[in-house]
């Protein structure tokens, strides 16, 4: 893989392709580096939460058991094998 960051001075740019790439499918991607940072910032801002989406399916009796569920599972798993 070859990656090169450049700052072009003109609209035309010539690329020399290595001989071991000749005859193979290759991909060229071009984007301004500052745009990449803007896109990442936009993704962070547009992130939505799914918190509370499944509340209608919750079993209120079992909610109180959630805090110790993992500990109970591990205890059950390893005490059954004794």
PyMOL commands that set and color helices and strands:
alter all, ss='L'
color gray80, all
select helices_A, chain A and resi 19-21+33-45+55-57+60-63+66-80
alter helices_A, ss='H'
color red, helices_A
deselect
rebuild
show_as cartoon
